[in-house]
Amino acid sequence: MAFASPLGRFGMVTTTIPVGGIGEVRVEISGGTTTYHAYSVNRAASLARGSRVKVVEVYPPRTIVVEPTD
C-alpha cells in the first residue's frame, strides 16, 4: 500500500497548539483519520482545539505544519 501524504489536506486540532509549541491534529486521509503532531505555520499564534486547519508542510513520519482555514 502506498503512503498517502497529508499535504494539502484539511484537519481538526484535537490538542491545542500553543504559541511556539506542538499540539495534535486529526486529518482525514486514505478513507479514515490519522492523528499527527502539529505546529502552527505562525509560531507566534496558538490554534485552539476544534480549529479547522490545512496541512502546509510534512516532516515524516508523523509531524505536520498547519495553517488555520477559518
MMTF fields as JSON, N, C-alpha, C and O atoms, coordinates in Angstrom:
{
  "mmtfVersion": "1.0.0",
  "mmtfProducer": "UNKNOWN",
  "numBonds": 279,
  "numAtoms": 280,
  "numGroups": 70,
  "numChains": 1,
  "numModels": 1,
  "chainsPerModel": [1],
  "groupsPerChain": [70],
  "chainIdList": ["A"],
  "bondAtomList": [4, 2, 8, 6, 12, 10, 16, 14, 20, 18, 24, 22, 28, 26, 32, 30, 36, 34, 40, 38, 44, 42, 48, 46, 52, 50, 56, 54, 60, 58, 64, 62, 68, 66, 72, 70, 76, 74, 80, 78, 84, 82, 88, 86, 92, 90, 96, 94, 100, 98, 104, 102, 108, 106, 112, 110, 116, 114, 120, 118, 124, 122, 128, 126, 132, 130, 136, 134, 140, 138, 144, 142, 148, 146, 152, 150, 156, 154, 160, 158, 164, 162, 168, 166, 172, 170, 176, 174, 180, 178, 184, 182, 188, 186, 192, 190, 196, 194, 200, 198, 204, 202, 208, 206, 212, 210, 216, 214, 220, 218, 224, 222, 228, 226, 232, 230, 236, 234, 240, 238, 244, 242, 248, 246, 252, 250, 256, 254, 260, 258, 264, 262, 268, 266, 272, 270, 276, 274],
  "bondOrderList": [1, 1, 1, 1, 1, 1, 1, 1, 1, 1, 1, 1, 1, 1, 1, 1, 1, 1, 1, 1, 1, 1, 1, 1, 1, 1, 1, 1, 1, 1, 1, 1, 1, 1, 1, 1, 1, 1, 1, 1, 1, 1, 1, 1, 1, 1, 1, 1, 1, 1, 1, 1, 1, 1, 1, 1, 1, 1, 1, 1, 1, 1, 1, 1, 1, 1, 1, 1, 1],
  "groupList": [{"groupName": "MET", "atomNameList": ["N", "CA", "C", "O"], "elementList": ["N", "C", "C", "O"], "formalChargeList": [0, 0, 0, 0], "bondAtomList": [1, 0, 2, 1, 3, 2], "bondOrderList": [1, 1, 2], "singleLetterCode": "M", "chemCompType": "L-PEPTIDE LINKING"}, {"groupName": "ALA", "atomNameList": ["N", "CA", "C", "O"], "elementList": ["N", "C", "C", "O"], "formalChargeList": [0, 0, 0, 0], "bondAtomList": [1, 0, 2, 1, 3, 2], "bondOrderList": [1, 1, 2], "singleLetterCode": "A", "chemCompType": "L-PEPTIDE LINKING"}, {"groupName": "PHE", "atomNameList": ["N", "CA", "C", "O"], "elementList": ["N", "C", "C", "O"], "formalChargeList": [0, 0, 0, 0], "bondAtomList": [1, 0, 2, 1, 3, 2], "bondOrderList": [1, 1, 2], "singleLetterCode": "F", "chemCompType": "L-PEPTIDE LINKING"}, {"groupName": "SER", "atomNameList": ["N", "CA", "C", "O"], "elementList": ["N", "C", "C", "O"], "formalChargeList": [0, 0, 0, 0], "bondAtomList": [1, 0, 2, 1, 3, 2], "bondOrderList": [1, 1, 2], "singleLetterCode": "S", "chemCompType": "L-PEPTIDE LINKING"}, {"groupName": "PRO", "atomNameList": ["N", "CA", "C", "O"], "elementList": ["N", "C", "C", "O"], "formalChargeList": [0, 0, 0, 0], "bondAtomList": [1, 0, 2, 1, 3, 2], "bondOrderList": [1, 1, 2], "singleLetterCode": "P", "chemCompType": "L-PEPTIDE LINKING"}, {"groupName": "LEU", "atomNameList": ["N", "CA", "C", "O"], "elementList": ["N", "C", "C", "O"], "formalChargeList": [0, 0, 0, 0], "bondAtomList": [1, 0, 2, 1, 3, 2], "bondOrderList": [1, 1, 2], "singleLetterCode": "L", "chemCompType": "L-PEPTIDE LINKING"}, {"groupName": "GLY", "atomNameList": ["N", "CA", "C", "O"], "elementList": ["N", "C", "C", "O"], "formalChargeList": [0, 0, 0, 0], "bondAtomList": [1, 0, 2, 1, 3, 2], "bondOrderList": [1, 1, 2], "singleLetterCode": "G", "chemCompType": "PEPTIDE LINKING"}, {"groupName": "ARG", "atomNameList": ["N", "CA", "C", "O"], "elementList": ["N", "C", "C", "O"], "formalChargeList": [0, 0, 0, 0], "bondAtomList": [1, 0, 2, 1, 3, 2], "bondOrderList": [1, 1, 2], "singleLetterCode": "R", "chemCompType": "L-PEPTIDE LINKING"}, {"groupName": "VAL", "atomNameList": ["N", "CA", "C", "O"], "elementList": ["N", "C", "C", "O"], "formalChargeList": [0, 0, 0, 0], "bondAtomList": [1, 0, 2, 1, 3, 2], "bondOrderList": [1, 1, 2], "singleLetterCode": "V", "chemCompType": "L-PEPTIDE LINKING"}, {"groupName": "THR", "atomNameList": ["N", "CA", "C", "O"], "elementList": ["N", "C", "C", "O"], "formalChargeList": [0, 0, 0, 0], "bondAtomList": [1, 0, 2, 1, 3, 2], "bondOrderList": [1, 1, 2], "singleLetterCode": "T", "chemCompType": "L-PEPTIDE LINKING"}, {"groupName": "ILE", "atomNameList": ["N", "CA", "C", "O"], "elementList": ["N", "C", "C", "O"], "formalChargeList": [0, 0, 0, 0], "bondAtomList": [1, 0, 2, 1, 3, 2], "bondOrderList": [1, 1, 2], "singleLetterCode": "I", "chemCompType": "L-PEPTIDE LINKING"}, {"groupName": "GLU", "atomNameList": ["N", "CA", "C", "O"], "elementList": ["N", "C", "C", "O"], "formalChargeList": [0, 0, 0, 0], "bondAtomList": [1, 0, 2, 1, 3, 2], "bondOrderList": [1, 1, 2], "singleLetterCode": "E", "chemCompType": "L-PEPTIDE LINKING"}, {"groupName": "TYR", "atomNameList": ["N", "CA", "C", "O"], "elementList": ["N", "C", "C", "O"], "formalChargeList": [0, 0, 0, 0], "bondAtomList": [1, 0, 2, 1, 3, 2], "bondOrderList": [1, 1, 2], "singleLetterCode": "Y", "chemCompType": "L-PEPTIDE LINKING"}, {"groupName": "HIS", "atomNameList": ["N", "CA", "C", "O"], "elementList": ["N", "C", "C", "O"], "formalChargeList": [0, 0, 0, 0], "bondAtomList": [1, 0, 2, 1, 3, 2], "bondOrderList": [1, 1, 2], "singleLetterCode": "H", "chemCompType": "L-PEPTIDE LINKING"}, {"groupName": "ASN", "atomNameList": ["N", "CA", "C", "O"], "elementList": ["N", "C", "C", "O"], "formalChargeList": [0, 0, 0, 0], "bondAtomList": [1, 0, 2, 1, 3, 2], "bondOrderList": [1, 1, 2], "singleLetterCode": "N", "chemCompType": "L-PEPTIDE LINKING"}, {"groupName": "LYS", "atomNameList": ["N", "CA", "C", "O"], "elementList": ["N", "C", "C", "O"], "formalChargeList": [0, 0, 0, 0], "bondAtomList": [1, 0, 2, 1, 3, 2], "bondOrderList": [1, 1, 2], "singleLetterCode": "K", "chemCompType": "L-PEPTIDE LINKING"}, {"groupName": "ASP", "atomNameList": ["N", "CA", "C", "O"], "elementList": ["N", "C", "C", "O"], "formalChargeList": [0, 0, 0, 0], "bondAtomList": [1, 0, 2, 1, 3, 2], "bondOrderList": [1, 1, 2], "singleLetterCode": "D", "chemCompType": "L-PEPTIDE LINKING"}],
  "groupTypeList": [0, 1, 2, 1, 3, 4, 5, 6, 7, 2, 6, 0, 8, 9, 9, 9, 10, 4, 8, 6, 6, 10, 6, 11, 8, 7, 8, 11, 10, 3, 6, 6, 9, 9, 9, 12, 13, 1, 12, 3, 8, 14, 7, 1, 1, 3, 5, 1, 7, 6, 3, 7, 8, 15, 8, 8, 11, 8, 12, 4, 4, 7, 9, 10, 8, 8, 11, 4, 9, 16],
  "groupIdList": [1, 2, 3, 4, 5, 6, 7, 8, 9, 10, 11, 12, 13, 14, 15, 16, 17, 18, 19, 20, 21, 22, 23, 24, 25, 26, 27, 28, 29, 30, 31, 32, 33, 34, 35, 36, 37, 38, 39, 40, 41, 42, 43, 44, 45, 46, 47, 48, 49, 50, 51, 52, 53, 54, 55, 56, 57, 58, 59, 60, 61, 62, 63, 64, 65, 66, 67, 68, 69, 70],
  "secStructList": [7, 7, 7, 7, 7, 7, 6, 6, 7, 3, 3, 3, 3, 3, 3, 7, 5, 7, 6, 6, 1, 7, 3, 3, 3, 3, 3, 3, 3, 6, 6, 3, 3, 3, 3, 3, 3, 3, 3, 3, 1, 1, 6, 6, 1, 7, 5, 7, 6, 6, 7, 3, 3, 3, 3, 3, 3, 3, 3, 6, 6, 6, 3, 3, 3, 3, 3, 3, 7, 7],
  "xCoordList": [0.848, 0.0, 0.889, 1.832, 0.598, 1.379, 1.018, -0.119, 1.999, 1.794, 1.033, 1.435, -0.058, -0.841, -0.378, -0.424, 0.058, 0.559, -0.587, -1.61, -0.416, -1.426, -1.305, -2.166, -0.259, -0.025, -1.222, -1.702, -1.702, -2.825, -4.189, -5.215, -4.211, -5.473, -5.916, -5.136, -7.175, -7.748, -7.878, -8.013, -7.835, -7.951, -8.539, -8.933, -8.589, -9.153, -8.136, -7.586, -7.898, -6.993, -7.672, -8.777, -7.021, -7.576, -6.905, -7.5, -5.688, -4.974, -4.428, -3.675, -4.8, -4.4, -2.92, -2.069, -2.632, -1.242, -0.875, -1.366, -0.01, 0.334, 1.326, 1.944, 1.472, 2.461, 3.831, 4.293, 4.468, 5.803, 5.872, 6.966, 4.725, 4.731, 4.063, 3.756, 3.853, 3.308, 1.99, 1.826, 1.061, -0.209, -0.503, 0.412, -1.788, -2.171, -3.316, -4.194, -3.273, -4.306, -4.739, -3.908, -6.047, -6.614, -6.909, -7.613, -6.361, -6.503, -7.24, -6.928, -8.222, -8.907, -7.995, -7.606, -7.659, -6.714, -6.943, -7.196, -6.857, -6.976, -8.244, -8.198, -9.36, -10.624, -10.834, -11.807, -9.932, -10.064, -9.49, -9.424, -9.074, -8.42, -7.107, -6.962, -6.156, -4.851, -4.506, -4.755, -3.932, -3.532, -2.034, -1.227, -1.68, -0.286, 0.088, -0.766, 1.361, 1.893, 1.898, 2.196, 1.571, 1.425, 1.926, 1.76, 2.544, 2.953, 2.107, 1.643, 1.904, 1.233, 2.258, 3.41, 1.857, 2.748, 3.174, 4.281, 2.302, 2.621, 2.939, 2.039, 4.221, 4.638, 4.312, 4.4, 3.931, 3.598, 2.113, 1.663, 1.357, -0.074, -0.428, 0.16, -1.393, -1.861, -3.063, -3.706, -3.347, -4.545, -5.325, -4.822, -6.55, -7.376, -7.927, -8.107, -8.186, -8.847, -10.158, -10.91, -10.411, -11.615, -11.418, -12.312, -10.25, -9.965, -9.785, -9.159, -10.335, -10.143, -8.859, -8.634, -8.023, -6.715, -6.416, -7.054, -5.41, -4.912, -3.439, -2.689, -3.023, -1.63, -0.799, -1.102, 0.274, 1.115, 2.541, 3.258, 2.958, 4.272, 4.174, 3.337, 5.044, 5.079, 6.515, 7.428, 6.709, 8.002, 7.815, 7.414, 8.108, 7.89, 8.625, 9.688, 8.091, 6.936, 5.59, 4.573, 5.527, 4.235, 4.095, 3.357, 4.792, 4.7, 4.315, 4.814, 3.403, 2.948, 2.958, 3.036, 2.878, 2.723, 1.393, 1.103, 0.584, -0.764, -1.025, -0.364, -2.019, -2.487, -3.994, -4.667, -4.532, -5.979, -6.733, -6.225, -7.947, -8.779, -9.951, -10.656, -10.178, -11.312, -11.016, -11.851],
  "yCoordList": [-1.187, 0.0, 1.243, 1.331, 2.189, 3.422, 4.375, 4.405, 5.137, 6.136, 7.319, 7.885, 7.695, 8.86, 10.063, 10.041, 11.085, 12.279, 13.141, 13.283, 13.722, 14.641, 16.05, 16.894, 16.313, 17.648, 18.134, 17.442, 19.336, 19.936, 19.499, 20.008, 18.575, 18.084, 18.947, 19.717, 18.795, 19.552, 18.673, 17.453, 19.316, 18.568, 19.42, 20.567, 18.827, 19.469, 19.352, 18.281, 20.48, 20.471, 19.697, 20.047, 18.658, 17.851, 18.15, 17.918, 18.655, 19.129, 20.499, 20.63, 21.529, 22.907, 23.007, 22.407, 23.779, 24.056, 25.383, 26.433, 25.349, 26.589, 27.443, 26.969, 28.693, 29.584, 28.898, 28.518, 28.746, 28.158, 26.689, 26.136, 26.038, 24.646, 23.697, 24.042, 22.494, 21.416, 20.922, 20.852, 20.582, 20.011, 18.814, 18.178, 18.5, 17.379, 17.776, 18.56, 17.204, 17.463, 16.125, 15.272, 15.955, 14.765, 15.129, 16.101, 14.333, 14.59, 13.426, 12.265, 13.738, 12.711, 12.314, 13.147, 11.023, 10.538, 9.048, 8.298, 8.63, 7.218, 6.549, 5.407, 7.243, 6.664, 6.583, 5.983, 7.179, 7.186, 8.47, 9.478, 8.439, 9.6, 9.171, 8.044, 10.087, 9.854, 11.079, 12.209, 10.86, 11.962, 12.212, 11.282, 13.496, 13.913, 14.913, 15.645, 14.942, 16.037, 17.24, 17.104, 18.421, 19.563, 20.869, 21.137, 21.669, 23.035, 23.98, 23.62, 25.184, 26.22, 26.872, 27.054, 27.223, 27.915, 29.257, 29.729, 29.866, 31.104, 30.74, 30.607, 30.581, 30.116, 31.116, 30.78, 32.354, 33.378, 33.343, 34.136, 32.421, 32.326, 30.891, 29.94, 30.752, 29.412, 29.06, 29.932, 27.775, 27.287, 26.444, 25.446, 26.854, 26.198, 24.861, 24.63, 23.993, 22.718, 23.012, 23.912, 22.245, 22.434, 23.3, 23.388, 23.949, 24.787, 23.922, 22.863, 24.377, 23.697, 24.242, 25.453, 23.344, 23.726, 22.998, 22.005, 23.534, 22.914, 22.577, 23.377, 21.42, 20.978, 21.647, 21.524, 22.371, 23.087, 22.536, 22.844, 21.726, 21.079, 19.743, 19.557, 18.805, 17.488, 17.164, 17.314, 16.713, 16.237, 14.785, 14.502, 13.849, 12.434, 12.001, 12.544, 11.045, 10.279, 10.829, 10.529, 11.627, 11.954, 13.397, 13.664, 14.327, 15.719, 16.576, 16.382, 17.537, 18.413, 19.872, 20.162, 20.773, 22.208, 22.594, 22.228, 23.347, 23.675, 25.173, 25.912, 25.608, 26.985, 26.961, 26.042, 27.955, 27.974, 28.241, 28.921, 27.707, 27.936, 28.846, 29.28, 29.145, 29.993, 31.45, 32.307],
  "zCoordList": [0.0, 0.0, 0.0, 0.786, -0.862, -0.961, 0.185, 0.655, 0.612, 1.661, 1.09, 0.073, 1.731, 1.309, 2.123, 3.353, 1.452, 2.134, 2.651, 1.982, 3.856, 4.37, 3.775, 4.023, 3.0, 2.454, 1.649, 0.75, 1.982, 1.284, 1.798, 1.345, 2.726, 3.271, 4.453, 5.014, 4.807, 5.915, 7.142, 7.041, 8.31, 9.549, 10.658, 10.447, 11.848, 13.031, 14.169, 14.421, 14.851, 16.003, 17.133, 17.547, 17.628, 18.712, 20.047, 21.1, 20.019, 21.203, 20.841, 19.876, 21.608, 21.312, 20.964, 21.62, 19.915, 19.529, 20.184, 19.769, 21.212, 21.917, 21.129, 20.176, 21.53, 20.921, 20.985, 22.06, 19.831, 19.752, 20.092, 20.202, 20.262, 20.702, 19.726, 18.585, 20.218, 19.395, 19.993, 21.211, 19.108, 19.517, 18.649, 18.125, 18.491, 17.639, 16.719, 17.079, 15.514, 14.509, 13.924, 13.612, 13.781, 13.132, 11.686, 11.411, 10.755, 9.315, 8.666, 8.929, 7.813, 7.041, 5.892, 5.074, 5.842, 4.838, 4.595, 5.537, 3.371, 2.987, 3.514, 3.973, 3.453, 3.873, 5.368, 5.825, 6.141, 7.596, 8.146, 7.443, 9.401, 10.005, 10.632, 11.105, 10.627, 11.234, 12.062, 11.64, 13.241, 14.111, 13.964, 13.976, 13.825, 13.662, 14.747, 15.247, 15.108, 15.92, 14.988, 13.801, 15.516, 14.615, 15.218, 16.408, 14.358, 14.665, 13.837, 12.755, 14.339, 13.561, 12.64, 13.033, 11.43, 10.498, 11.096, 10.839, 11.888, 12.599, 14.049, 14.878, 14.341, 15.681, 16.785, 17.966, 16.415, 17.411, 17.796, 18.623, 17.192, 17.488, 17.86, 17.346, 18.754, 19.112, 18.241, 17.657, 18.169, 17.478, 18.476, 18.993, 18.737, 19.747, 19.268, 18.072, 20.233, 19.961, 19.215, 19.589, 18.171, 17.373, 16.143, 15.302, 16.023, 14.851, 13.608, 13.663, 12.5, 11.216, 10.598, 10.581, 10.093, 9.564, 8.26, 7.913, 7.541, 6.316, 6.508, 7.068, 6.056, 6.172, 5.083, 3.896, 5.504, 4.54, 4.449, 3.497, 5.426, 5.399, 6.11, 6.993, 5.714, 6.341, 6.713, 5.901, 7.961, 8.447, 8.852, 9.98, 7.925, 8.22, 9.49, 9.79, 10.236, 9.806, 10.294, 9.669, 11.389, 11.978, 12.455, 13.403, 11.811, 12.218, 11.01, 9.901, 11.26, 10.193, 10.659, 11.853, 9.687, 9.957, 9.322, 8.184, 10.085, 9.615, 9.671, 10.401, 8.869, 8.897, 9.108, 8.642, 9.803, 10.024, 8.734, 7.842, 8.632, 7.46, 7.786, 6.875, 9.051, 9.469, 9.225, 9.515]
}
